[in-house]
Amino acid sequence: MVEVRADLDQVTVTLEDRLFASHDRAWSTGQTITDRAHVAAAATLRAAFQTRAEPVEESLERNLADYDTAFGVRFDLDGEVA
């Protein structure tokens, strides 16, 4: 959990005594304070998300016998665990 402190002049955000955000207090209504570096990072992440590669057309179904082999489980012809 972060700790947000605001006084008459300053707003700060800390986590375990580490400063994460600080800016002068804005008293106008409806105003949003945004760090330009955050805006740039969000634009980069948004572009990367929108241009991601299409998924490879492979079946995600796996033969359950593969798990039996991996865990050393063998069945006899009657379906009993050997």
Z-matrix of the N, CA and C atoms (Angstrom, degrees):
N
C 1 1.446
C 2 1.527 1 108.76
N 3 1.295 2 116.16 1 135.02
C 4 1.455 3 120.44 2 176.23
C 5 1.521 4 109.25 3 -88.52
N 6 1.302 5 114.71 4 157.69
C 7 1.459 6 120.54 5 176.62
C 8 1.526 7 108.12 6 -112.51
N 9 1.324 8 116.26 7 124.94
C 10 1.456 9 122.17 8 179.20
C 11 1.517 10 107.62 9 -108.13
N 12 1.316 11 115.06 10 126.17
C 13 1.469 12 120.12 11 177.20
C 14 1.524 13 108.75 12 -121.93
N 15 1.296 14 115.41 13 137.14
C 16 1.454 15 120.78 14 178.19
C 17 1.517 16 108.62 15 -134.89
N 18 1.323 17 115.46 16 129.46
C 19 1.465 18 119.67 17 171.55
C 20 1.527 19 107.01 18 -118.60
N 21 1.289 20 118.05 19 -165.58
C 22 1.460 21 120.13 20 -176.17
C 23 1.524 22 113.07 21 -68.18
N 24 1.333 23 118.20 22 -21.07
C 25 1.465 24 120.76 23 -175.02
C 26 1.529 25 114.43 24 -116.41
N 27 1.322 26 118.76 25 -26.98
C 28 1.463 27 121.69 26 -167.58
C 29 1.534 28 111.71 27 -137.67
N 30 1.346 29 116.56 28 148.35
C 31 1.460 30 123.21 29 171.39
C 32 1.523 31 106.90 30 -121.52
N 33 1.338 32 117.98 31 129.62
C 34 1.461 33 121.37 32 179.03
C 35 1.523 34 109.71 33 -131.24
N 36 1.334 35 115.07 34 149.88
C 37 1.462 36 122.38 35 176.83
C 38 1.525 37 106.93 36 -126.38
N 39 1.345 38 115.98 37 125.20
C 40 1.462 39 120.78 38 -179.75
C 41 1.524 40 109.76 39 -130.17
N 42 1.333 41 113.67 40 158.26
C 43 1.459 42 121.79 41 172.90
C 44 1.510 43 106.47 42 -137.44
N 45 1.323 44 116.11 43 116.37
C 46 1.461 45 121.60 44 -178.40
C 47 1.537 46 111.08 45 49.63
N 48 1.304 47 116.05 46 50.49
C 49 1.469 48 124.92 47 178.31
C 50 1.523 49 114.36 48 66.51
N 51 1.331 50 118.56 49 11.18
C 52 1.464 51 121.62 50 175.79
C 53 1.528 52 108.22 51 -101.04
N 54 1.326 53 117.71 52 125.47
C 55 1.456 54 122.67 53 -177.62
C 56 1.524 55 110.31 54 -75.79
N 57 1.340 56 116.79 55 125.50
C 58 1.457 57 121.59 56 179.26
C 59 1.521 58 112.28 57 -109.59
N 60 1.309 59 118.42 58 -29.39
C 61 1.458 60 121.08 59 -179.27
C 62 1.519 61 108.61 60 -154.01
N 63 1.322 62 113.38 61 147.24
C 64 1.458 63 119.74 62 177.48
C 65 1.520 64 108.12 63 -157.56
N 66 1.310 65 116.26 64 132.83
C 67 1.471 66 119.62 65 175.29
C 68 1.516 67 109.51 66 -156.29
N 69 1.327 68 114.21 67 160.86
C 70 1.462 69 119.90 68 176.44
C 71 1.523 70 108.61 69 -63.75
N 72 1.293 71 115.47 70 144.36
C 73 1.464 72 121.71 71 179.82
C 74 1.522 73 109.40 72 -67.36
N 75 1.331 74 116.86 73 130.96
C 76 1.465 75 122.41 74 176.71
C 77 1.525 76 107.57 75 -104.85
N 78 1.312 77 116.54 76 124.39
C 79 1.457 78 120.81 77 -175.62
C 80 1.523 79 113.83 78 -97.33
N 81 1.326 80 118.62 79 -7.00
C 82 1.463 81 119.21 80 179.84
C 83 1.530 82 109.42 81 -76.78
N 84 1.318 83 116.56 82 153.02
C 85 1.470 84 120.62 83 -178.21
C 86 1.528 85 110.15 84 -83.87
N 87 1.320 86 115.47 85 147.99
C 88 1.458 87 120.89 86 175.13
C 89 1.517 88 114.96 87 74.22
N 90 1.307 89 117.69 88 13.86
C 91 1.460 90 120.48 89 -177.55
C 92 1.528 91 109.15 90 -95.22
N 93 1.343 92 116.13 91 138.45
C 94 1.457 93 122.21 92 177.02
C 95 1.517 94 108.86 93 -114.98
N 96 1.309 95 116.47 94 130.89
C 97 1.464 96 121.53 95 178.07
C 98 1.526 97 107.47 96 -99.03
N 99 1.330 98 117.20 97 121.83
C 100 1.457 99 121.71 98 -178.30
C 101 1.523 100 109.51 99 -130.03
N 102 1.324 101 115.62 100 131.68
C 103 1.455 102 121.91 101 177.52
C 104 1.534 103 108.80 102 -73.05
N 105 1.335 104 117.79 103 130.07
C 106 1.471 105 121.40 104 -178.92
C 107 1.527 106 111.83 105 -60.07
N 108 1.325 107 117.02 106 -34.38
C 109 1.468 108 120.32 107 178.29
C 110 1.527 109 110.49 108 -65.31
N 111 1.329 110 117.19 109 -35.14
C 112 1.463 111 120.48 110 178.18
C 113 1.521 112 110.37 111 -69.05
N 114 1.317 113 117.51 112 -38.87
C 115 1.464 114 121.56 113 178.45
C 116 1.530 115 109.51 114 -62.63
N 117 1.328 116 117.24 115 -44.30
C 118 1.464 117 121.43 116 179.62
C 119 1.528 118 111.27 117 -64.99
N 120 1.326 119 116.94 118 -42.88
C 121 1.467 120 120.33 119 178.76
C 122 1.524 121 110.70 120 -63.82
N 123 1.314 122 117.62 121 -40.40
C 124 1.465 123 121.41 122 179.22
C 125 1.525 124 110.42 123 -64.32
N 126 1.326 125 118.09 124 -39.95
C 127 1.468 126 121.43 125 178.59
C 128 1.522 127 110.91 126 -64.03
N 129 1.327 128 116.83 127 -41.00
C 130 1.466 129 120.98 128 178.17
C 131 1.523 130 110.70 129 -64.18
N 132 1.326 131 117.60 130 -46.72
C 133 1.464 132 121.24 131 179.25
C 134 1.529 133 111.73 132 -64.40
N 135 1.328 134 116.52 133 -38.66
C 136 1.462 135 120.53 134 179.03
C 137 1.527 136 110.61 135 -64.35
N 138 1.347 137 117.53 136 -43.78
C 139 1.466 138 121.42 137 178.85
C 140 1.526 139 110.56 138 -63.89
N 141 1.321 140 117.22 139 -41.86
C 142 1.471 141 120.65 140 179.26
C 143 1.522 142 110.35 141 -63.48
N 144 1.320 143 117.35 142 -39.38
C 145 1.464 144 121.07 143 179.50
C 146 1.524 145 111.07 144 -65.90
N 147 1.330 146 116.39 145 -41.69
C 148 1.459 147 120.67 146 -176.76
C 149 1.522 148 112.70 147 -72.95
N 150 1.322 149 118.45 148 -21.36
C 151 1.467 150 121.39 149 -178.74
C 152 1.525 151 111.69 150 -109.23
N 153 1.321 152 117.53 151 20.00
C 154 1.469 153 119.64 152 -179.04
C 155 1.520 154 110.00 153 -65.75
N 156 1.315 155 115.20 154 153.93
C 157 1.459 156 121.53 155 -177.98
C 158 1.527 157 110.58 156 -68.95
N 159 1.309 158 115.11 157 150.68
C 160 1.457 159 120.47 158 176.21
C 161 1.524 160 109.13 159 -69.88
N 162 1.316 161 117.94 160 145.95
C 163 1.467 162 119.86 161 -179.78
C 164 1.526 163 111.09 162 -65.33
N 165 1.300 164 115.79 163 147.04
C 166 1.463 165 121.71 164 176.99
C 167 1.515 166 108.26 165 -71.80
N 168 1.310 167 115.77 166 135.90
C 169 1.466 168 120.23 167 -178.66
C 170 1.527 169 109.78 168 -80.31
N 171 1.302 170 116.33 169 81.28
C 172 1.452 171 121.98 170 175.63
C 173 1.511 172 108.02 171 -124.22
N 174 1.301 173 114.36 172 148.65
C 175 1.456 174 119.22 173 177.36
C 176 1.525 175 108.75 174 -72.38
N 177 1.315 176 116.60 175 132.81
C 178 1.457 177 120.74 176 176.95
C 179 1.518 178 111.14 177 -91.30
N 180 1.325 179 116.76 178 4.68
C 181 1.454 180 120.46 179 178.60
C 182 1.519 181 109.03 180 -80.89
N 183 1.283 182 116.67 181 136.91
C 184 1.460 183 120.97 182 179.95
C 185 1.523 184 108.77 183 -118.80
N 186 1.308 185 114.99 184 141.98
C 187 1.453 186 120.52 185 176.61
C 188 1.527 187 107.74 186 -67.45
N 189 1.322 188 117.79 187 122.41
C 190 1.461 189 121.14 188 -176.77
C 191 1.522 190 112.44 189 -64.23
N 192 1.318 191 117.57 190 -21.82
C 193 1.461 192 120.94 191 176.76
C 194 1.532 193 110.80 192 -63.86
N 195 1.330 194 117.33 193 -25.57
C 196 1.468 195 120.19 194 176.41
C 197 1.524 196 110.91 195 -60.34
N 198 1.327 197 117.23 196 -37.21
C 199 1.465 198 120.96 197 179.14
C 200 1.529 199 110.40 198 -71.48
N 201 1.330 200 116.00 199 -38.53
C 202 1.468 201 119.17 200 176.54
C 203 1.525 202 109.66 201 -58.93
N 204 1.330 203 116.50 202 -45.68
C 205 1.465 204 121.01 203 179.53
C 206 1.522 205 110.79 204 -63.20
N 207 1.332 206 116.79 205 -44.33
C 208 1.469 207 120.89 206 -177.81
C 209 1.523 208 111.96 207 -62.11
N 210 1.342 209 116.92 208 -35.15
C 211 1.460 210 120.63 209 -177.92
C 212 1.529 211 113.39 210 -99.33
N 213 1.349 212 116.17 211 6.80
C 214 1.454 213 120.17 212 175.96
C 215 1.514 214 114.31 213 71.58
N 216 1.326 215 117.70 214 26.54
C 217 1.461 216 121.53 215 178.65
C 218 1.524 217 108.03 216 -94.07
N 219 1.344 218 115.64 217 129.45
C 220 1.465 219 120.30 218 177.55
C 221 1.517 220 108.84 219 -125.44
N 222 1.313 221 116.44 220 141.51
C 223 1.463 222 122.28 221 178.50
C 224 1.521 223 108.66 222 -112.18
N 225 1.351 224 116.50 223 141.49
C 226 1.457 225 118.82 224 173.60
C 227 1.522 226 108.69 225 -85.52
N 228 1.289 227 117.53 226 -177.43
C 229 1.465 228 121.37 227 -174.81
C 230 1.523 229 113.23 228 -66.72
N 231 1.331 230 118.57 229 -21.33
C 232 1.463 231 121.70 230 178.85
C 233 1.527 232 112.76 231 -87.82
N 234 1.336 233 118.06 232 1.52
C 235 1.457 234 121.44 233 179.80
C 236 1.511 235 113.25 234 87.52
N 237 1.330 236 117.59 235 4.32
C 238 1.459 237 121.40 236 178.81
C 239 1.529 238 108.69 237 -83.34
N 240 1.344 239 115.55 238 147.40
C 241 1.459 240 120.23 239 177.86
C 242 1.519 241 107.72 240 -73.03
N 243 1.331 242 115.74 241 128.61
C 244 1.457 243 120.56 242 -178.78
C 245 1.514 244 110.55 243 -95.08
